[in-house]
Amino acid sequence: MIFIKFFKDEKYLIGFEIKGHANFKTNKKLIEDKILCSSVSMLAQSTLYGIGEVLKYSPRYEVESGFVKCDISHLEDEQKLNCQVLLKTMEVTINKLLEVENYSKYMSLVD
């Protein structure tokens, strides 16, 4: 199961954390497992690259197998505001993935 959490302060999305793997149970579903895990991973890493490489900010982050975390809580308000398009696009895309048939069995938003 992939667990996804978004962090917010009073005004802004300020980060996210993703843990786990989809772990489809049958060999037939192995390709879907890889697609879902890769999709979530690429979305998270693209968001990190956008913040770090495009906006030239320094998010606090950690990337390991089955784990990605991003934190922009230390940035100035204007920088946080500039990150919102990336973070909210990620949030919307995760919600769209959850609408795909069967994907909600293998990934979940947590509070």
Secondary structure, DSSP 8 states (H G I E B T S, - for coil): -EEEEEEE-SSSEEEEEEEE----SSGGGHHHHHHHHHHHHHHHHHHHHIIIIIS----EEEEETTEEEEE-TTS-HHHHHHHHHHHHHHHHHHHHHHHSTTGGGTEEE--
